[in-house]
C-alpha cells in the first residue's frame, strides 16, 4: 500500500494549499475550507491545525502509475475530477465516483459513455462505470478523504481480495 499526502485537483499547479486538520486520529472533519473548519471546530469543540500540502492533478497522478480501478470520493468534487481525466491517455478499467443525483443524466456520464464505459452500478450516491472490455489483474486507486476512518471494513475486504487476485493497492488520502 502506498499513501500520498496531497490535495487532488483537476489541473496541474505548483502551489500548495492549506489543509485544516483536526487533532484526532483519522479525522473525518479535515477540510480544505477554513470556513468549514471553523464551523466544525465550534460544533464539536475540537481544535484544528493548518498544514500546507501539494496539489496533485488527476492526470499527473495517472501519469505516474497505471490504475485499473479508480474510486473517487472527494465530497462533492467527484465529477470535476472525473471530467478532468485525459481519456486519450488514460483508460482505467473501472471508475467509481459519488454524485448528489446519481439517477440524472450528466456531463460526466456522457463523457464516460463517449469514452467506452458502461454503467455497472448505482449504489446510494456511488456510481460505477466499467470499460467495455474484460479485466483480470487490477491496480486499485482510492481517492478520497479520510479513507481509514470511514472505510476500514471495506479496506479489509479489498485487501483480502487483493491477495486472492494479485491486486495492487494505492491509496491517496485527501482533504475536502
Secondary structure, DSSP 8 states (H G I E B T S, - for coil): -EEEESEEESS----EEEEEEESSTT-TT-BS-HHHHHHHHHHHT--EEEEEEEEEEHHHHHHHS--SEEEEE-TT-HHHHHHHS-TTT---SEEEEE-TTTTS--HHHHHHHHTTEEEEEEETTEEEEEESS---S-EEEEEEESHHHHHHHHHHHHHHHHHHHT-EEEEEEE--
